[in-house]
Each structure stands twice: as C-alpha cells, then as structure tokens.
Amino acid sequence: MIRIDSQQLNGQIYNKLNNSYLLIGNEPLLIDESYDLINIAAKINGFQEHVNIAIDSNTNWINLFTICNSLSLFNYKKVINLQFTENCFNLLTIRKMKILHSLLSPDILLICRIKKLTKSVENSIWFREFFQSSVIISCWQLSENQLIKWILKRVENMNLIIDESAIKLLCCYYEGNLSALSQSLKFLHLQCPDSKITTSIVTESLSEAPFFSAISWVNTLLEGNIIRAINILKQLSSNDSDAIILFNTLQRDMLILVKLYHYQQQKSIRIIMDEYKIWKTRHSLFKIALKRLDSAHLQSILYQLIAIELSIKQNQYPIVWLQLELLSFIICKSIIIPADLSYVF
C-alpha cells in the first residue's frame, strides 16, 4: 500500500499510474478532484470506458463480475468506480470482494471511494490483501494549518499572491465548506488584476458573495446576530443546502459550547478550545456565546438538538428547517422554551 494525501496525488500519478486507488475521507471536493485527476491520467493511458457501481445490499455482483470477465475476452480497458456505502462490509460483501480481487487484471483500473473505515476492517486480512498494491488517498476535512497551505497552493497555481490576514479571513468564513472556498478563490482571481489578494478585496467579496456556508451560519449564531442568522438560513434553504450538514455542524459546536460552560471553572477556556481543535479565529465567537447563554438556554438548545435529530431520522425535512429556525432564536437568546415543548413540531 502507498498512502498519500490528495495534495500529493498530482505528482504521484504522472510518475506512475497505478491499477487500484482507494479514496477515503469526508471532504467531497478533495474526493471529486482526486477522482477527476485519476480519470484524466487513465484516459491518457488508454482507459476509455467507465463503469460506476454502488456497493450496498442491492449490488448486482454477477453484473460486476461479468464486466471484469469481458475485459479479457474483448481486450477493453475500463475504469471501474466502486462507491461503498457506510457499514457495507458484511460477510457477503467480503466474500464477493475476494472474488472480485481474483478477476482484476492490468486492463482494469479500479477506483474505490469510502467515506470511513473502521479499524477492524482496515486491519483485516482480506482488506490488506485486496488493497496491497493500491494507492490510498486521504481526503479528510482539512485542519487549520492544512487549509492555509491549501489556499497558498491554489493561489500560487493562479499566479496570485495573498495577504496573511486575507487567508485568515477566508479560513474563518469558509471553514467546513471547501467547495465554496474554491469558488471564492476563482472569483477573487477575476477580481484581482494586479495579482494580489488583499484583506479589503476579500472583505468586499464576502459581502457580495451569493452563497453562504454552514459554518458562516453557525458563526453568526455564536455571535448572537439573529437577523443575519435567519437571513443566512433562509438563503441556505432556498439554495437546497443539506440540512443534515447544517445540523451536524451546529451540533458539534453546541456540544463543545456546553462543555466549555461546565469546565470553564476548572481550566482555561483557551486550553479547552485547543483540546477540541477550535480554530483560533473562532475563539472570540465562543467567548461571546458563553457570556450570553446561561444554563437554562443551553439546556433548551440540547433539547432542540435532540428534537431535530429525531425529525431527521424520520425524514421530516420541512419540519427540520422550521426547527433550525427556532433553534437560531434560542441560541441568539431571543427566546427560551421549556424542555417539555421542545417537541412542539
């Protein structure tokens, strides 16, 4: 196995095209860009046909095996893209994967995409045998330092330079939404005729941005700006944003906020925030929220998070958006509701 991150793929793939790639992680842009890069290199090397198959409980394994066997009969070179769903590695899947491994040949380029692997699967004998000659590409959400390096590399590829303060502003605004950040950099490229991105240019660009991210909504909630928070939420809803992503982003920060509230008397808030890897650019926002919210409000927030999670599990997404709006008012301390009314929807 060769393990690299997505930023190293460009150099690796043009030195040698492997016959098997495993993309693993939760950052869609890095996964998509890595997938596109592999396909470009594959096309250059004569792999003209593409087959996309989801690996889940409904997978047609016979069809997949037939596709592999047909390669040796007609000498076609194909890219087979396997999209694995979560928790799909049961005994049946493992048995079928062993059969698939025996059918692979130099005329097959295999791309596997997996969001998350358990340690038991990664350390299993069958997994190690199947991917022993593979390039495993890490596509996880970037840390603060990684994101700064990513921005610098993108800007360099655009033949631009950027202020350090402008980088911090972009990081704070687009944390958790790499796709939106990528689009913003392309827009800034058009806006900077002198090839220099300054803080003022970024600030102006953000004020005119036609899109918002989940983190920009959460940051506004922490700040306590209810008018802006509701405006952002409505725009996210009208743009068909994923309510689950919004909920997961908010839930993570709210649970951290509760921990900060309860442990602030025992240790420094800064140390606690560092333990939970909260970006330094967001420290002040958490401190503002801590000063504004008391125990009763935090309890109401937790009850509403439970109610929203239940609605998501029941696929009641129109209700979820209403619950997110109600929760916005609670976080900004515009209202407080009793615990027994948290399931009002």
N, C-alpha and C positions, 0 to 999 in steps of 0.2 A: 504494500500500500504506500502511495505517495500522498502526504497530507499537505495541502496548501490553503491559503485563504483566497478569496475571489480576486483580490488585487494582484496576486501573483500569477493568475491563470494566463494572462496575455503573453507573458514571457515564456511560460512553460509550454503552452500549446503549439507555438510556432517552432519550438525546438524539436518537439516530437508529439504527434497526435496519438493518444492512447486509444485503445478499443473499449474502454469502460470508464465512465465518470459517475461519481456519486455526489450530487449537490445536496447538502444538508444545512438547514438553518431556517430562520423565521423572517428574513429580510427579503421581501418579494423582488425589489429592484436588483439586488445582487444576484438572486437566483435567475431572474429573467435575463440579465446581461451576461451571466456566465453561460446560460443555455444558448443564447444567440451567438456568442463567441465560439462555442464548440461547434455549432451548426455551420458557421462560416468556414471554419477550418475543415470540417467534414466535407463540405461541398468542394472545396479546393482539392481534396484528396479523393474525389470520385464517389462520395456517398450522396446519391441523388434523391433517393426515396426516403420518406419519413413515415413512421408508424407511431401513433400515440395510444397508449393503453393505461387505464387506471387499474391499480392493484387493490381490490377490495373483495367483499364477499360475493360480488357478481361478476368477477373476472372470467372471461372465456379463455381458459388456459389452453384448450385444444386449438383455438384460433391462433394464439400466440406461438404455440409450438409449431403449427403449420407454417407460419410466416418464417420462422427460423429455418425449418427444413427446406422451404422453397428456395432459399438463398443458394444452397449447394446445388440444386437442380438447374436453376436458370442463371446463376452467376450474377445476381443483382447485389449491389452494395447498398445497404439500408441503415438508417439511423432508427433505432428502436428506443422510444422515450417512455419510461415507466414512471407513472405518478403514484406513489404509495400514500394511502390514506393512513391516518393515525390508528394505532393499535391493530394493524392488519397482519402482524407477524404471528399468526396462529400455526398450529401443526400442519394444516392443509397448505397454507402459503409456503411454509418452509419446505415441505415435500415437493411442491411444484417448482420452487426456486432451484432446488437441487437438479431437477430435470432440465430446467432452462439452462443452467450452467453447462450441462453436458452438450447442449445444442449450439452454444456460441461458437463463432468462427471469426477469422480475420475479416470476413466480408460483413460483419455486423459491428456497428458502433453502438454501444449501449449507454444510455443516459438515464440514471435513476435519480428521482427527486423525492426527498424525505424531509419533512419538517422537523422531526425529533426522533432520536433513537434512545432507547433505554440502555443502560449499561449491560444488562443481561443479554440483549440482542447483539450489541456491538462486540461483546466478548465471546459470543457463541462460536462454535467450531464452523457451522455452516456459513455464517456471515464472513468469517475470516477467509474461508476457502473461496467463497463467491467473489469477494472483492479484493483478493490478494494481489491482483495485478492492476487494480483500479487507482485512479487519481481521485482522492476525496477532497472536495472543495468546501471550505467553511463559508457559509453565507448568513451568519448570525447578525443580529442588530448590532450596529457599531457602538463602541464605548465613546466617551467624550474625546479622548486622545485619538482614537481611530477615526472619528468623524472629522476632526480637524485635519488630519493627514489626507483623508479622502477629499475634502474640499480643496486643499492645496494642490493635490494631484489633478483634480478636474480643472481648476483654474489654470494650472500650468499647461495642460493639454489645449486650452483655449487661447494660449499665448497672452494671458492676463496676469496681473498682479493684484493682490488684495491686502487691505489693512488687517492687522491682527484684531482690532476691535470689530471690524466688519464680519470677520469669521465668527467671533463670539456671538454676535447678534444673530447671525444665520443659524448657528448651533442652537441657541436658545429658542428661536422661533420654530425651527423645523425638526426638533428632536422627535424621533419616532416616526418621521414621515420622509424617508429618503427620496421617494419618488417626487414629492412636491419640491424638495430641495434641489433635485436635479433640474426640474423645470424652471425653478427660480434662477439658477445659475445660467441657464440658456437665455433667459430673459435679460439678465444682467449683462450677458455677453453682447447683446444687441444694444444695450443702453450705455455702453462704455466705449465711445470712440477713441479715447486716449489710452485704452488698455489698462486702466486702473480702476478697481472697485473700491470705493471709499465707504465709510460708515454712513455718510449723508445719502449717498446713492442707494445703499441697501435700505435705509430707513424710508426713503421715498418710495422705493419699490414695494416694500412690505405694506405700506399704506394703500397702495393701488392694487395689491395682489387680489386676483379674482378667486382665490381659494384659501381655505384655512385647513389646519391640521388638528388632529385630536389633542395634541399637546398644547396648541395655542388656545384651545377652548379650556383645558384644564388649568393652564397658567392664569387665564383671565378669572376663573373661579377662585383660585387661590388668592388672587389679588383682591377679590370681592367686588368686581365690576359687573353687576348683574345685567345692565343694559347691553354692554358689549358681549357678555357671555351668551345671552339669549339670541342676539343677532348672529353670532358665530354658529350657534347650534341650529338655528333655522336655515342658515346657508348650507351647513353640512347635510342637513336633512334634504334640502332641495337638490343637492348635488348627488343624492343617493349614496352618501357615505355609509360605511359599515357600522351599524350601531354596536356590534359586538366589540369592534376595535375601540370605539369611544368608551364603552363600559369598562373594558379591560384596562385601558389607560387610566381612567378615573379611579377605578377600584384600587389599583396598585398604589396610587398616590394618596388616596384617602386612608388606606390601611397604614401606610407609613406615617401619615399625619397623626393618626390615633396613637401609634407607638411613640412618636415624638412628644405628644401631650402627656402620656403616662410616665415616660422615662426622663423628662427634662429636668426633674429634681435630682436625679441620680447621676447624670453625667452631662457633659457639654452637648448642646444641640448640634453643634458643628460636627462633633465626633459621631453622633448617631446618624446624621445625614451622610457622612462619609462612609459609614458602615453599610448603608443602604444604596450607596453609589448614586446619590442625588447630585446632579451637576451643580458646580459652584455658582453658575449663572442663575440657578433657581433657588438657592438658599434663602434669599431675601423674600421670595414669594411664600415659602413655607412659614417663615417667621411672621409674616403679615397675617397668614391664616391662623396661626397659633394664638396671636394676640386677639383676634376677632372671635374665634369659636370657643365655647365652653363645653363642659362635659355633656350637657343636655343636647346641644346641637350635634356634637359628634355621635351621640347615641342615635339621634334621628337619621343622620347620614348612613350609619351602619344598617339600620332597619330598612332604609330605602334601597340600599345596595342589594340586600337580600331579596327584596320585592322585585327589583329589576332582573336579577339573575333568574328568579322563578319565571318571569314573563318571557325571558329569552329561551329558557328550556322548553316553554310551551309554544314557542314561535309566534308570540303575540307582539310583533314588532311595531304596529301602530301605537300600542299602549306603551311600549318601551320608550318611544320618543317623548310621549307625554310625561312619563316618569323621570326621564332625564331632565326635562324642563323643570319639573317640580323640585328635583334634587338640586338644580342650579340655584333656585331661590333659597333653599335651606343652607347651602354652602356659603352663599353670599350674605347670609344672615338677614334675609328679607322676610323669611317666615320660619316658624318652627312647628312641627306637628307631633302629636303624641304617638308613642310607639304603636298603639293599637289601631292607628289609622294609616299605618304605612302600607297596608294592602288595599288602599282605597280604590285602586284601579283594578 
